[in-house]
Amino acid sequence: MNSTLDFGSLIREDLANYGGASNLAFNEKVKALQNAGQEIYHFAFGQSPFPVPQPFVRHLKETAGINDYLSVAGLPELREEIVEFHKEWDEVSLSVDSLIVGPGSKELIYLTMAVFGGQIWLPAPAWTTYRPQACLAGHQPRVISQPAQQKWKLKAEDVESAVKDIEGPHLMILTNPGNPSGCAYSREELEDLTTVCRKYKVIVLSDEIYARLNYEGNHVCMSKIYPEGTILTSGFSKWSSAGGWRLGYAHFPDSLQSLKKAVLSGASHTYSCAPANIQHAVARALKQDKEELRTYILSARTILHAVANYCQTKLAAVGVEGHVGKAGYYFMPDFSNIRSEMADAGITTGQAMCDEMLKSANVALMPSSSFLLSDDDLTVRFCYVIFNGAKCMEELELLGDKNVLNNDFVEKFCPDLVRGVQNIYDWVNT
C-alpha cells in the first residue's frame, strides 16, 4: 500500500520561487520543438557553432583512460600552460599557485559568491546565471544599470554612485567581453573603473570567457589593469567550443588568497577535481599545438565578425537598431521602433514579443528581462551562432589569408542564419 507524508516546507524561504537557468530551460524547450519537426531559428542560446579544436580531440583520445583524482586546484601542468597562455595573449603575469581549475568557470564563480562575506554587485544587463547564483549563495545582490546609450558598458561614476554609501566589502561581477551585450571595454575605460574600485575597495570578478573572441584582437585583461583587486575567470567553453567538456579556471591575486583558500576548500567538498582526462588533454594541446590553436582562434574571430556585421546591418535596415557586437556571439537589437504597433496587438513586454516571434516567425530569442532589465524593455539578446562553423572554417581556409569577410560569405555559407534574420525582418515589416 502506497502512502504519502506531508514533509512540510522543504525549501529555504528565500528560495521559495527559485528556478532553473532560464537560458538552459528555454534551450530545452526549443530543442523539443525542433525534434518534433518544427523549423525554429534558434537565436537564443550561446553555444559555439564551431567544432572542438582538433588538438583537443587528438589528445583526449590519448588521455581517455586516465582516471586519477587530481589536485583539487587542478593539474599543475595545465595551470602552467594557462599562465603561459595568458602571458602570450594578454601580456599579463599570473601565478600557477593562484589558479584553481574547475568543472567550468560557472562553478568557480558560484563558489566565490558562496564564501564571500559582503555585498555583491551585478551590472545590468547581466548573464542570466549571476543573480540566481548569488541568491543560492545566500546573498541579495544589488544591480548597477548599464544603459544602451553607454553601449551597455559600466562607467566609473555608475560604480561610485552605487557603492559610496553602502558598507563593504564589495564584489562586482564584470563580464568583459559582455554577455548579453557583446561589448568590449577599452584600456581607458577599465582604468577609470579601477580608480573607483581602488577608492572603495571593490573586488572585481572579471568573467573573460569570451576574451579570445574579441574581433579586433585587442582584449584588455582586467588583471593587467587592477592586478591586486581582480579575480579573473575564464575557460574553454567559448573560444575552443568545448562547452560540454566543463573546464574553467579562476585566478586570485596575492591580496585575495583568503578567498582562494576558501574557494579551494569548497571545491574539495563539492566536485573534488575537474575531469582528469580532459585536464591532461587540454594541457597537452596548449603546450604542443600553439600555432594550430592560434589559427583556430583567428578563424573563429573572422567568421563571427562577419556574421555580427551582417545581422546588425540587416536588422538596422528595418529600424531594429543595436550596437554591433565587438566580441563573442551576441548583440542586443532594440524593437522599440514597433512598440506602438505591438501595443495595438496587446504586446507590451519583451517576453510577450519573443513569445509572438516564436509563434509567428519561428524565431527563438530571449528578452532583456532575462538579463535584469525591465519587463517592458524591448531589446533582446541575439545569439548569431546558427551556422555550420566547421564548414565556414573550411571555406575560410580555402580563401587563404583573408582577415575580413563580407556579406557574400555569410549569405553563401550561413543559410540558416540568413533565413532566420530574414524571418525577423519580414515579421517587423508585417
Number of C-alpha atoms within 10 A of each C-alpha: 2 3 4 5 5 5 6 6 8 7 10 11 9 12 12 10 8 13 9 9 14 14 17 14 12 16 17 13 12 22 15 12 13 14 10 9 9 12 14 18 23 25 23 24 23 23 17 24 19 21 16 20 17 15 18 21 16 14 18 20 12 12 18 13 10 14 10 10 13 16 15 19 25 23 19 18 16 21 23 18 18 23 17 20 18 14 13 11 16 19 13 18 15 23 15 19 14 18 25 27 29 26 21 22 25 22 20 23 24 20 23 23 26 19 18 20 15 15 20 24 25 21 23 22 28 27 19 19 16 22 21 19 20 22 17 17 16 17 19 16 19 15 18 20 19 18 14 15 8 10 17 23 25 20 16 16 11 16 20 17 11 14 21 12 9 11 10 15 15 19 25 22 20 23 28 25 30 28 27 28 35 28 24 25 20 12 16 11 14 19 16 14 23 23 15 19 23 13 10 19 16 24 22 26 24 23 25 21 24 24 26 24 26 27 23 13 16 16 23 23 26 27 22 16 19 20 20 16 23 27 27 25 24 24 26 21 21 22 26 21 17 19 18 11 16 18 23 23 26 27 25 26 22 14 12 16 13 14 19 24 15 16 24 22 16 18 22 14 11 11 13 19 22 26 20 19 20 21 27 22 21 24 21 21 22 21 15 12 13 14 10 14 19 13 12 19 19 19 22 27 25 20 21 27 25 19 26 25 17 23 25 22 17 17 20 16 10 15 18 21 19 21 19 21 29 26 28 34 31 28 27 29 23 23 21 17 14 14 18 12 14 18 12 9 9 11 18 18 20 26 21 17 24 20 19 17 18 17 12 12 21 18 23 24 23 25 27 28 21 22 23 20 20 15 15 18 18 25 24 28 27 27 27 29 25 21 19 17 20 14 14 21 18 11 13 19 13 10 11 8 9 11 14 10 17 13 13 11 16 22 15 10 16 19 14 17 23 21 13 23 21 16 18 20 19 12 14 19 10 6
